[in-house]
C-alpha cells in the first residue's frame, strides 16, 4: 500500500480527541484478551493526562500518523536514561514505545510500519541505543508484527494468576 499521502508528525493538543478514540481501541483489544486485567470501554490516559504528556515532548514524545486530515495512528514513546552512577547497567538511553496503535479501519495499510520507522529515526537522531516495547501475550498479531519489523525478545515478563 502506498503511504505517500501519510504524514507522521508530533502530536498536539488538538489531536487529543482522535488519540482518545484510538486509546479505546487498543484497550478493547487488551480487554478481549485479558478481561481479568482490562475493562472494556476504558482507556489508558484521560484528557488531562494526555495534555500533560503532550506538554513534555522531550521525555515523552508522541507521534501521530495523519492521512487526509484524519489521525489514523499514534506512537507514545518515553526516553529511559540509564546513564550515570547508581545503575548496574552500561550507560545508555532507550526509547521505550509505551503504546502504538493504528485505527482498526486503517490496518493493513502499512501505517504501523511507517510509525515504527519514524520512531526508529527519531531514536537514532536523539542518540538512543535501542528501542523497546512490551507486547501482551494475548495479542499474538502484535508480536508477529513487531517481529516482522526486526524486533526480538530481550526479556520475558511472567505471572501466576491467583
C-alpha positions in Angstrom: 0.0 0.0 0.0 1.2 3.5 -0.9 2.0 5.7 2.1 3.0 8.8 0.2 -0.1 10.7 1.4 0.7 9.8 5.0 2.2 12.4 7.3 3.8 11.5 10.6 4.3 14.4 13.0 4.5 15.3 16.7 1.1 15.1 18.3 -0.5 18.4 19.5 -3.3 19.2 22.0 -5.7 19.4 19.0 -5.1 15.6 18.5 -6.4 14.6 21.9 -9.9 13.6 20.7 -8.5 11.4 18.0 -5.9 9.9 20.2 -8.5 9.2 22.9 -10.6 7.2 20.4 -7.6 5.1 19.4 -6.7 4.5 23.1 -10.2 3.0 23.4 -9.5 0.7 20.5 -6.2 -0.5 22.0 -7.8 -1.0 25.4 -10.6 -3.1 24.0 -8.1 -5.4 22.2 -6.4 -6.0 25.6 -9.8 -6.3 27.4 -10.8 -9.0 24.9 -7.6 -10.9 25.6 -7.3 -10.2 29.4 -10.7 -9.3 30.8 -9.3 -10.0 34.3 -6.9 -7.0 33.9 -8.6 -4.6 31.4 -12.0 -3.0 31.5 -13.9 -2.7 28.2 -14.7 0.8 27.2 -11.9 2.3 29.3 -8.7 3.9 28.1 -5.1 4.3 29.4 -5.0 8.1 29.8 -7.7 10.7 30.4 -7.7 14.0 28.6 -5.8 15.8 31.4 -3.1 13.1 31.4 -2.8 13.3 27.6 -2.4 17.1 27.8 0.5 16.7 30.3 2.2 14.0 28.2 2.0 16.2 25.1 3.5 19.1 27.1 6.6 17.0 27.7 7.9 16.5 24.1 11.4 15.6 25.1 10.8 12.9 27.7 7.6 11.6 26.3 7.4 12.2 22.5 4.1 11.3 20.9 3.8 10.9 17.2 0.7 10.7 15.1 0.1 9.4 11.6 -2.3 11.5 9.6 -3.9 10.8 6.3 -6.4 13.1 4.6 -6.5 15.3 7.7 -7.5 12.5 10.0 -5.3 10.9 12.7 -5.0 7.2 11.8 -2.4 6.1 14.3 -0.1 7.1 17.1 3.1 6.1 18.9 3.6 7.1 22.6 7.3 7.0 23.5 9.3 7.5 26.6 13.0 8.2 27.0 14.7 6.0 29.6 18.1 7.2 30.7 20.4 4.6 32.1 23.5 6.8 32.3 25.4 7.9 35.4 26.0 6.5 38.8 23.6 4.2 40.7 22.9 1.8 37.9 24.2 -1.7 37.3 23.8 -1.2 33.5 26.1 0.2 30.9 25.4 3.9 30.2 22.8 4.1 27.5 19.5 5.7 26.6 16.5 3.7 25.5 13.4 4.9 23.6 10.6 2.8 25.0 7.4 2.6 22.9 4.7 2.8 25.6 1.8 2.4 23.2 1.3 2.2 19.4 -1.9 1.9 17.6 -3.4 2.1 14.1 -7.1 2.8 13.7 -8.9 -0.5 13.1 -10.3 0.9 9.8 -6.8 1.6 8.5 -4.9 -1.5 9.5 -3.1 -3.4 6.7 -2.1 -0.1 5.0 1.5 0.0 6.4 0.7 2.9 8.8 2.1 1.0 11.7 5.3 0.2 9.8 5.6 3.9 8.9 5.1 5.0 12.5 7.6 2.4 13.8 10.2 3.5 11.2 9.6 7.2 12.3 10.2 6.2 15.9 13.5 4.4 14.9 14.6 7.5 13.0 13.8 9.7 16.0 15.7 7.3 18.4 18.7 7.3 16.2 18.7 11.1 15.8 18.4 11.6 19.5 21.3 9.2 20.4 19.3 6.3 21.7 21.0 2.9 22.0 17.8 0.9 21.4 14.0 0.9 21.0 12.0 -1.4 23.3 8.3 -2.1 23.9 6.1 -4.6 25.7 3.6 -6.8 23.9 0.8 -8.7 25.6 0.9 -12.5 25.1 -2.9 -12.3 24.4 -2.1 -10.2 21.3 -0.1 -12.6 19.1 -0.8 -10.5 16.0 1.1 -7.6 17.6 4.0 -9.8 18.5 4.2 -11.1 14.9 4.0 -7.5 13.6 6.9 -6.4 15.8 9.0 -9.4 14.9 8.4 -8.6 11.2 9.9 -5.2 11.8 13.1 -6.7 13.2 12.3 -6.7 16.9 13.3 -9.6 19.0 12.6 -10.7 22.6 15.1 -9.3 25.1 13.3 -10.2 28.3 10.2 -12.0 29.5 7.5 -10.9 31.9 5.9 -13.7 33.8 2.9 -14.1 36.1 0.9 -16.6 38.1 -2.8 -15.6 38.4 -4.1 -16.3 41.9 
